[in-house]
């Protein structure tokens, strides 16, 4: 199904920016908003948090060995 809609230039710029950062098409960004309730604001914040996490991991600011062991062993029988 093809739907055509008119949106403001500012809204189009936001959709295009999200699409570029997420490797999705603008149509997929809009479909995600409609199908999953992920507003443009939510998608923008999500991408910011992912970028922050990736940058922190590259700086070595990640979970400690104790943190990882706690997660890995969380559901292991004692």
Protein Blocks (a to p, Z undefined) as FASTA:
>chain_A
ZZdddddfklmmmmmmmmmmnopafklmmmmmmmnopafklmmmmmmmmmmmmmmmmnop
acdfklmmmmmmmmgcZZ
